Amino acid sequence: PFWPKASFESSRHYIKPNIAKDLEASMQALLMNQLYLLLFCSICFGTYNLPLEALEDHGCDVVDDSGGCVSLLQMVSDRPRARFICGHMSRHALVWEELPHGKGYQAHGTDHVRESLPSHDHFPCHSLPRKPMTQLEEARTTAASEPLRLPLVPYPAYLEEAQPGAGKVTFSSTTKVSLGESVPENDLSIKMLRDMMQNIDQASNHTGLFHVRSISLMLTPNSTSSPESYYLHIGKDSVEMTAPASAGLFYAVQTLRQLVGQGSVPQLPQLTIQDTPRFQWRGLHLDVSRHFFTAEHVKSLLETMASFKMNRFHWHLTDDQGWRLPIEGYPRLTEVGAEGFGGRQAYTAREIRDVVAFARARHIEVMPEVDVPGHAAAAIAAYPELGNSDVPGWSAPPKPPLEWGVHDWTLAPNDNTLHFLQKVFDTVQDLFPSPWIHIGGDEAKTIEWSRSKHARTFMLQSRAGPSNVQGYFNAQVSDLVRSKGKSFVSWDETQHIGGLPSDAIVMAWRSAKECKFAVSHGRRLINADQGVYYFDHYQGPESSEPKAFGGGHITIEQVYSADPMPQGLSEEEQQLVLGGQGQLWSEHLPDWKQVEYMAFPRSLALAERLWTPKTDIKNYREFKQRLKVRLNDLDEKGVKYRHLDS
C-alpha cells in the first residue's frame, strides 16, 4: 500500500489544474514509480516549512503561493546518508536522515535530532531507496540535455534534420525562384517568397554556408492528401516545396519564412518536412458588435492568423449592442442599429468584400454570424415591427442597449420577420462565398414569446411551448441557409431545441458535455469551450491585468495543455470533430490594442494544438522556448501582444 505513487495536496499550495492530469506521465518520466512523497505546506509542529519546487525541467509546474522554493530533487537525491520519510498526520511530510556512527536521526532542514525514528501505528517511517534517487538524477540530466527543436509554430507533423556536420545553407544574389506549370505567378505565396528574398542580404561571399541555387514550387494534385499538406526539403543547393493544392504551398512558404527569421543573413538547417494539419477547422472569432473594429483592423488579425496556419475567421457581425452588416431595403440597420460606443459604425459592402478577398488569398474562410432570434435588440431598435410588439407595455429600445448581458428582446414569429430574414440571408449569400453561415441561436429568452398573444397562438397551433418558438426559427432559418447551398452553424443551445437539421454544425461553448452531446447525435462539432478557448477572459490575476471578463482566468499554458479533441469519444465520434476555435468577445475590448493583447500569444498556442499531431506535443515548457523566437514575428508585424513574463 505504500509503494508506488506520489501524493500532492493542493489546499495550501495551489497545483495548476491543467498540470494535474500530466502528473502521472511526468512521474513515470522521472522514474518516481518507487518514491512516495507527501508534499505539504508545513511541518505540523512548526519545525520547518517544505515549499514545493516548480519541476519545470520536466514540464511539471507546482505553484507555491508563499513564494518559497526548495529543490526537492536535490533534497532527496544529493544526500549520501540513508533517508526515511514519516507520513503521519494530514499536513505533515518529514524526511529524516540517518546520522553517522549511530548518533540517531536528524530532521532534514532542521537541528532536530532524535535517537530513533518516529513511530506511529498507522504511518510508520519508510526508507527511501538509493537507486531510484540515482535514476531520478539521471532522468533529470537526460531531459536537460535533449536537443531543442527548431523554433517553428505550429510544429510540423514530421521533421528530420540532416546529420550533424551537414552544414547550413543561405540564399545569395544568384538564387532563383522557379514555378511549376500550374503555380500562378500572382499567387500570394509567391509574392511573399519574393518579398522575403528581397529583404535579406543576398551577397555571395558568406563563408561557411552552402548557397542555394534554386527554390522550386510545384503543385502535385493528390486526392488522398489534405489540400493544406505540403513537402519542404532544404538541401545544400536547393529548396523544394510541393503540395497538392495552393493552400499547402502557402503553408510551406510560411514555414520557410519562420526558418529564415528576421536576420539579414539566414542560416537554414538542411532538413525534410512532411506536414499536414491535425484538424481542418483552426479558427478565431471576433465580436465587432459590442465594440466596432475597422476593416483594416480585421485584416491585420487575418494576416497574423495566416502566418501561423489558422484558416477560419468567425465574424460576429450582429448582436444587441450593434448591427454592422448592410442589408438592402433596411438602411436603418446601419444607422440606428449601428449606434454604440464611438458613434455610428458599420461596414460597407465594399469593405466586407475586401476583407473576404484578403482572407481568401491567405486561405482563410470568413464565416459570418447573424445572431437570431435572440441578441436582436439592435435590429428591433431600427425596425420595431420585428419585435413582439403586442406584449402589454412593450416598447422597442430607442437605440442598441449599451449594457452587457442577455436582453429580453427577441424576434417575433411573423411574416415581417421572415421577409426580413430572407433579405438578410440574400445579402450574406452575396457578400460571403464561405460554405458556412452561423445563425447564433444562443441565449434566446422566452419571456416575450410567453406574453405575446400572437406567439401564444402560434404555440397552440404548433402544440409547442415558448422554447419551441426558437425551434420554429431554427427550421425557417435552416431552410433559408440550405437554399443558398450553405451549411448551418449554431451555438450549442440549438441542439436542445427542435428544428435543428441533422447536418447542422454545432459550436460547443458551454462545456465538454455539449461536445459529447453533439457527436453522440451524429452532428459535426467545433470545440469552442469557454473554459479554455474564450480569450476575452483574464490571462492572470485580475489585480495585475487590464479589465476583462471575470470568473476565472485562462493562461496560455492552459490553452496549450488542453487537447481540442474531447475525451471519451469513440473513433467514429472523433471523425465528427472538425477542430477548435478561440473566441474574442468584445465587451471589455475597447480598442484594437486590447484585442491583440487578449488574442496573442494564446492564439498561437491554440494554432499549434490544432495543427500539430498530439504525439508531437511535448509540454508547455518546450513550446514556450520555441514561442519566444516566434514572438519576434509579432514584433515585426507591430502586434501588441501580452508578453510571456507579464
HUZI-V183859 format. One record per residue. RES is the residue in three letters. PSI is psi in degrees with one decimal (999 if undefined). Layout:
# HUZI-V183859
res:RES psi:PSI
res:RES psi:PSI
This chain:
# HUZI-V183859
res:PRO psi:-21.8
res:PHE psi:-46.5
res:TRP psi:158.2
res:PRO psi:100.5
res:LYS psi:171.7
res:ALA psi:142.2
res:SER psi:137.2
res:PHE psi:127.0
res:GLU psi:134.6
res:SER psi:10.3
res:SER psi:-36.5
res:ARG psi:-37.3
res:HIS psi:124.2
res:TYR psi:122.5
res:ILE psi:121.7
res:LYS psi:131.7
res:PRO psi:-36.7
res:ASN psi:-14.5
res:ILE psi:-29.7
res:ALA psi:-40.4
res:LYS psi:-17.2
res:ASP psi:-3.7
res:LEU psi:-42.2
res:GLU psi:-48.4
res:ALA psi:-38.6
res:SER psi:-40.2
res:MET psi:-34.8
res:GLN psi:-40.3
res:ALA psi:-29.2
res:LEU psi:2.2
res:LEU psi:38.6
res:MET psi:16.1
res:ASN psi:-6.3
res:GLN psi:11.0
res:LEU psi:129.0
res:TYR psi:118.2
res:LEU psi:129.4
res:LEU psi:111.7
res:LEU psi:104.6
res:PHE psi:175.9
res:CYS psi:-47.9
res:SER psi:159.2
res:ILE psi:139.6
res:CYS psi:-32.6
res:PHE psi:14.8
res:GLY psi:21.8
res:THR psi:-40.2
res:TYR psi:161.6
res:ASN psi:148.0
res:LEU psi:76.1
res:PRO psi:161.6
res:LEU psi:144.6
res:GLU psi:143.7
res:ALA psi:111.1
res:LEU psi:59.3
res:GLU psi:-26.0
res:ASP psi:-19.3
res:HIS psi:17.8
res:GLY psi:16.3
res:CYS psi:108.4
res:ASP psi:129.8
res:VAL psi:121.0
res:VAL psi:131.5
res:ASP psi:109.0
res:ASP psi:-24.9
res:SER psi:-13.2
res:GLY psi:-6.2
res:GLY psi:162.1
res:CYS psi:131.7
res:VAL psi:157.2
res:SER psi:100.6
res:LEU psi:-42.0
res:LEU psi:-42.8
res:GLN psi:-39.9
res:MET psi:-40.8
res:VAL psi:-8.4
res:SER psi:-23.3
res:ASP psi:-13.8
res:ARG psi:130.3
res:PRO psi:-17.4
res:ARG psi:163.9
res:ALA psi:143.5
res:ARG psi:147.2
res:PHE psi:144.0
res:ILE psi:133.3
res:CYS psi:123.9
res:GLY psi:31.7
res:HIS psi:152.2
res:MET psi:156.9
res:SER psi:-31.2
res:ARG psi:48.8
res:HIS psi:123.9
res:ALA psi:118.0
res:LEU psi:125.6
res:VAL psi:124.3
res:TRP psi:136.0
res:GLU psi:132.5
res:GLU psi:127.0
res:LEU psi:150.9
res:PRO psi:159.8
res:HIS psi:28.4
res:GLY psi:29.6
res:LYS psi:11.8
res:GLY psi:-151.3
res:TYR psi:138.5
res:GLN psi:132.3
res:ALA psi:125.9
res:HIS psi:132.3
res:GLY psi:6.2
res:THR psi:175.1
res:ASP psi:7.3
res:HIS psi:119.2
res:VAL psi:141.9
res:ARG psi:157.3
res:GLU psi:-34.7
res:SER psi:164.2
res:LEU psi:151.5
res:PRO psi:145.4
res:SER psi:122.2
res:HIS psi:137.8
res:ASP psi:-41.0
res:HIS psi:-18.1
res:PHE psi:70.2
res:PRO psi:157.4
res:CYS psi:147.6
res:HIS psi:146.4
res:SER psi:141.2
res:LEU psi:112.9
res:PRO psi:147.2
res:ARG psi:-39.0
res:LYS psi:-46.4
res:PRO psi:-29.8
res:MET psi:-40.0
res:THR psi:-43.8
res:GLN psi:-36.5
res:LEU psi:-45.3
res:GLU psi:-37.5
res:GLU psi:-40.8
res:ALA psi:-39.2
res:ARG psi:-43.1
res:THR psi:-42.1
res:THR psi:-45.1
res:ALA psi:-40.0
res:ALA psi:-25.6
res:SER psi:-2.2
res:GLU psi:136.7
res:PRO psi:142.8
res:LEU psi:142.4
res:ARG psi:157.0
res:LEU psi:143.5
res:PRO psi:66.3
res:LEU psi:136.9
res:VAL psi:119.8
res:PRO psi:156.1
res:TYR psi:139.3
res:PRO psi:159.1
res:ALA psi:-35.1
res:TYR psi:128.9
res:LEU psi:128.0
res:GLU psi:119.3
res:GLU psi:155.1
res:ALA psi:163.3
res:GLN psi:149.0
res:PRO psi:138.6
res:GLY psi:-2.9
res:ALA psi:-21.5
res:GLY psi:160.0
res:LYS psi:163.7
res:VAL psi:161.7
res:THR psi:173.1
res:PHE psi:156.5
res:SER psi:179.5
res:SER psi:-15.6
res:THR psi:-1.5
res:THR psi:128.4
res:LYS psi:148.9
res:VAL psi:121.9
res:SER psi:140.0
res:LEU psi:140.9
res:GLY psi:167.3
res:GLU psi:-36.0
res:SER psi:7.2
res:VAL psi:114.5
res:PRO psi:141.2
res:GLU psi:-29.3
res:ASN psi:6.8
res:ASP psi:138.8
res:LEU psi:-34.5
res:SER psi:-33.2
res:ILE psi:-41.5
res:LYS psi:-43.1
res:MET psi:-40.9
res:LEU psi:-45.6
res:ARG psi:-38.8
res:ASP psi:-39.9
res:MET psi:-41.9
res:MET psi:-34.6
res:GLN psi:-24.3
res:ASN psi:2.7
res:ILE psi:159.9
res:ASP psi:115.4
res:GLN psi:26.4
res:ALA psi:152.4
res:SER psi:12.6
res:ASN psi:26.0
res:HIS psi:111.4
res:THR psi:150.4
res:GLY psi:3.4
res:LEU psi:143.1
res:PHE psi:144.1
res:HIS psi:122.5
res:VAL psi:124.9
res:ARG psi:-32.7
res:SER psi:146.7
res:ILE psi:116.2
res:SER psi:141.4
res:LEU psi:128.6
res:MET psi:145.0
res:LEU psi:127.1
res:THR psi:86.9
res:PRO psi:135.6
res:ASN psi:111.6
res:SER psi:-16.1
res:THR psi:-8.1
res:SER psi:154.1
res:SER psi:138.2
res:PRO psi:-12.7
res:GLU psi:-1.8
res:SER psi:161.6
res:TYR psi:163.5
res:TYR psi:131.2
res:LEU psi:122.7
res:HIS psi:126.6
res:ILE psi:111.7
res:GLY psi:-171.0
res:LYS psi:-35.8
res:ASP psi:5.8
res:SER psi:155.6
res:VAL psi:127.8
res:GLU psi:133.5
res:MET psi:126.0
res:THR psi:152.5
res:ALA psi:157.0
res:PRO psi:-16.8
res:ALA psi:167.9
res:SER psi:-28.5
res:ALA psi:-41.9
res:GLY psi:-42.5
res:LEU psi:-38.6
res:PHE psi:-44.2
res:TYR psi:-30.3
res:ALA psi:-41.3
res:VAL psi:-37.3
res:GLN psi:-40.6
res:THR psi:-43.1
res:LEU psi:-40.5
res:ARG psi:-39.1
res:GLN psi:-38.4
res:LEU psi:-36.1
res:VAL psi:-42.2
res:GLY psi:-161.5
res:GLN psi:1.7
res:GLY psi:151.0
res:SER psi:-25.8
res:VAL psi:96.3
res:PRO psi:142.3
res:GLN psi:96.8
res:LEU psi:138.8
res:PRO psi:151.4
res:GLN psi:129.5
res:LEU psi:171.6
res:THR psi:130.0
res:ILE psi:130.5
res:GLN psi:114.5
res:ASP psi:145.9
res:THR psi:147.5
res:PRO psi:149.6
res:ARG psi:-41.4
res:PHE psi:148.7
res:GLN psi:-21.5
res:TRP psi:109.1
res:ARG psi:87.9
res:GLY psi:164.0
res:LEU psi:137.3
res:HIS psi:144.5
res:LEU psi:124.6
res:ASP psi:116.7
res:VAL psi:13.9
res:SER psi:-52.5
res:ARG psi:-47.7
res:HIS psi:138.4
res:PHE psi:142.0
res:PHE psi:140.2
res:THR psi:166.2
res:ALA psi:-35.6
res:GLU psi:-37.0
res:HIS psi:-46.1
res:VAL psi:-40.9
res:LYS psi:-35.3
res:SER psi:-35.5
res:LEU psi:-43.0
res:LEU psi:-39.3
res:GLU psi:-44.7
res:THR psi:-40.8
res:MET psi:-47.4
res:ALA psi:-35.2
res:SER psi:-23.6
res:PHE psi:25.2
res:LYS psi:31.0
res:MET psi:141.8
res:ASN psi:7.6
res:ARG psi:127.0
res:PHE psi:117.5
res:HIS psi:110.6
res:TRP psi:104.0
res:HIS psi:97.9
res:LEU psi:-18.5
res:THR psi:146.6
res:ASP psi:-174.5
res:ASP psi:-38.0
res:GLN psi:-3.1
res:GLY psi:140.6
res:TRP psi:117.9
res:ARG psi:7.4
res:LEU psi:122.6
res:PRO psi:132.5
res:ILE psi:123.1
res:GLU psi:132.2
res:GLY psi:-8.0
res:TYR psi:64.8
res:PRO psi:-26.5
res:ARG psi:-15.5
res:LEU psi:-42.0
res:THR psi:14.4
res:GLU psi:-83.2
res:VAL psi:-44.3
res:GLY psi:-12.9
res:ALA psi:8.3
res:GLU psi:131.6
res:GLY psi:-156.8
res:PHE psi:125.9
res:GLY psi:4.4
res:GLY psi:-156.1
res:ARG psi:116.0
res:GLN psi:127.5
res:ALA psi:167.6
res:TYR psi:151.2
res:THR psi:162.3
res:ALA psi:-36.6
res:ARG psi:-42.3
res:GLU psi:-40.9
res:ILE psi:-44.5
res:ARG psi:-36.6
res:ASP psi:-44.2
res:VAL psi:-44.5
res:VAL psi:-43.8
res:ALA psi:-40.9
res:PHE psi:-43.4
res:ALA psi:-45.0
res:ARG psi:-34.1
res:ALA psi:-24.8
res:ARG psi:16.3
res:HIS psi:39.7
res:ILE psi:126.4
res:GLU psi:133.5
res:VAL psi:116.8
res:MET psi:116.2
res:PRO psi:149.8
res:GLU psi:126.7
res:VAL psi:109.1
res:ASP psi:114.7
res:VAL psi:154.7
res:PRO psi:-8.5
res:GLY psi:-174.0
res:HIS psi:41.4
res:ALA psi:17.2
res:ALA psi:-38.2
res:ALA psi:-41.9
res:ALA psi:-40.1
res:ILE psi:-33.1
res:ALA psi:-38.5
res:ALA psi:-38.0
res:TYR psi:87.4
res:PRO psi:-25.0
res:GLU psi:-12.0
res:LEU psi:-14.7
res:GLY psi:177.1
res:ASN psi:71.0
res:SER psi:-11.6
res:ASP psi:2.4
res:VAL psi:129.9
res:PRO psi:128.9
res:GLY psi:8.8
res:TRP psi:144.2
res:SER psi:146.4
res:ALA psi:150.5
res:PRO psi:137.8
res:PRO psi:-25.6
res:LYS psi:169.9
res:PRO psi:132.3
res:PRO psi:141.3
res:LEU psi:2.7
res:GLU psi:141.3
res:TRP psi:169.0
res:GLY psi:-174.5
res:VAL psi:123.1
res:HIS psi:162.2
res:ASP psi:-24.6
res:TRP psi:128.2
res:THR psi:158.4
res:LEU psi:145.9
res:ALA psi:144.6
res:PRO psi:78.8
res:ASN psi:178.0
res:ASP psi:-35.2
res:ASN psi:-43.5
res:THR psi:-42.8
res:LEU psi:-40.9
res:HIS psi:-41.8
res:PHE psi:-47.9
res:LEU psi:-34.4
res:GLN psi:-44.6
res:LYS psi:-38.8
res:VAL psi:-48.9
res:PHE psi:-20.3
res:ASP psi:-43.9
res:THR psi:-43.8
res:VAL psi:-41.3
res:GLN psi:-38.2
res:ASP psi:-36.8
res:LEU psi:-26.6
res:PHE psi:110.0
res:PRO psi:-2.8
res:SER psi:144.4
res:PRO psi:-0.7
res:TRP psi:147.4
res:ILE psi:128.7
res:HIS psi:126.9
res:ILE psi:11.0
res:GLY psi:-108.7
res:GLY psi:3.1
res:ASP psi:153.4
res:GLU psi:39.4
res:ALA psi:113.1
res:LYS psi:151.8
res:THR psi:0.9
res:ILE psi:-41.4
res:GLU psi:-41.3
res:TRP psi:-38.2
res:SER psi:-19.6
res:ARG psi:-7.2
res:SER psi:126.7
res:LYS psi:-42.6
res:HIS psi:-44.5
res:ALA psi:-36.8
res:ARG psi:-39.4
res:THR psi:-43.0
res:PHE psi:-42.6
res:MET psi:-38.9
res:LEU psi:-42.5
res:GLN psi:-35.1
res:SER psi:1.0
res:ARG psi:43.0
res:ALA psi:160.3
res:GLY psi:-178.9
res:PRO psi:-37.9
res:SER psi:-26.8
res:ASN psi:-3.0
res:VAL psi:-38.4
res:GLN psi:-34.5
res:GLY psi:-36.8
res:TYR psi:-45.4
res:PHE psi:-41.1
res:ASN psi:-47.5
res:ALA psi:-43.5
res:GLN psi:-46.8
res:VAL psi:-37.5
res:SER psi:-43.7
res:ASP psi:-40.3
res:LEU psi:-45.7
res:VAL psi:-45.2
res:ARG psi:-28.5
res:SER psi:-20.4
res:LYS psi:2.3
res:GLY psi:23.8
res:LYS psi:160.9
res:SER psi:146.2
res:PHE psi:122.7
res:VAL psi:140.0
res:SER psi:162.3
res:TRP psi:162.8
res:ASP psi:-18.0
res:GLU psi:-33.2
res:THR psi:-20.5
res:GLN psi:-7.4
res:HIS psi:9.4
res:ILE psi:150.6
res:GLY psi:166.8
res:GLY psi:-4.3
res:LEU psi:123.9
res:PRO psi:153.3
res:SER psi:-23.7
res:ASP psi:10.6
res:ALA psi:148.9
res:ILE psi:127.0
res:VAL psi:129.4
res:MET psi:101.3
res:ALA psi:117.6
res:TRP psi:-23.3
res:ARG psi:-31.5
res:SER psi:169.4
res:ALA psi:-26.4
res:LYS psi:-35.8
res:GLU psi:-34.5
res:CYS psi:-48.8
res:LYS psi:-37.8
res:PHE psi:-42.7
res:ALA psi:-52.5
res:VAL psi:-29.0
res:SER psi:-20.1
res:HIS psi:15.3
res:GLY psi:16.3
res:ARG psi:147.9
res:ARG psi:151.0
res:LEU psi:141.6
res:ILE psi:122.9
res:ASN psi:113.2
res:ALA psi:38.0
res:ASP psi:121.4
res:GLN psi:-21.1
res:GLY psi:-14.1
res:VAL psi:-35.5
res:TYR psi:14.4
res:TYR psi:98.8
res:PHE psi:7.3
res:ASP psi:-4.7
res:HIS psi:155.5
res:TYR psi:149.0
res:GLN psi:-4.9
res:GLY psi:-168.7
res:PRO psi:136.5
res:GLU psi:-31.6
res:SER psi:-19.7
res:SER psi:8.6
res:GLU psi:154.2
res:PRO psi:158.5
res:LYS psi:131.3
res:ALA psi:-174.0
res:PHE psi:129.7
res:GLY psi:-169.8
res:GLY psi:37.5
res:GLY psi:158.8
res:HIS psi:158.2
res:ILE psi:110.9
res:THR psi:163.3
res:ILE psi:-32.8
res:GLU psi:-38.3
res:GLN psi:-41.5
res:VAL psi:-45.3
res:TYR psi:-33.1
res:SER psi:-14.6
res:ALA psi:132.4
res:ASP psi:123.7
res:PRO psi:-20.9
res:MET psi:113.9
res:PRO psi:146.9
res:GLN psi:154.8
res:GLY psi:17.7
res:LEU psi:146.6
res:SER psi:167.5
res:GLU psi:-38.1
res:GLU psi:-41.1
res:GLU psi:-35.5
res:GLN psi:-29.5
res:GLN psi:-18.6
res:LEU psi:-9.5
res:VAL psi:108.3
res:LEU psi:-30.5
res:GLY psi:-147.2
res:GLY psi:171.2
res:GLN psi:138.5
res:GLY psi:142.2
res:GLN psi:135.1
res:LEU psi:81.4
res:TRP psi:140.9
res:SER psi:17.4
res:GLU psi:-42.8
res:HIS psi:29.4
res:LEU psi:78.2
res:PRO psi:-19.0
res:ASP psi:171.0
res:TRP psi:-32.2
res:LYS psi:-40.8
res:GLN psi:-33.0
res:VAL psi:-49.1
res:GLU psi:-38.0
res:TYR psi:-39.4
res:MET psi:-29.4
res:ALA psi:-35.4
res:PHE psi:138.3
res:PRO psi:14.4
res:ARG psi:-36.9
res:SER psi:-28.7
res:LEU psi:-34.2
res:ALA psi:-42.5
res:LEU psi:-40.5
res:ALA psi:-42.0
res:GLU psi:-42.7
res:ARG psi:-26.2
res:LEU psi:-17.6
res:TRP psi:-49.9
res:THR psi:136.5
res:PRO psi:145.5
res:LYS psi:-35.0
res:THR psi:-18.3
res:ASP psi:4.7
res:ILE psi:118.7
res:LYS psi:-79.9
res:ASN psi:169.5
res:TYR psi:-37.9
res:ARG psi:-43.6
res:GLU psi:-43.2
res:PHE psi:-39.7
res:LYS psi:-36.9
res:GLN psi:-40.1
res:ARG psi:-39.0
res:LEU psi:-36.4
res:LYS psi:-36.9
res:VAL psi:-41.7
res:ARG psi:-20.1
res:LEU psi:-22.0
res:ASN psi:-33.0
res:ASP psi:-41.0
res:LEU psi:-39.4
res:ASP psi:-43.3
res:GLU psi:-34.8
res:LYS psi:-8.7
res:GLY psi:21.2
res:VAL psi:131.9
res:LYS psi:69.0
res:TYR psi:168.1
res:ARG psi:124.8
res:HIS psi:150.3
res:LEU psi:-26.7
res:ASP psi:13.1
res:SER psi:999
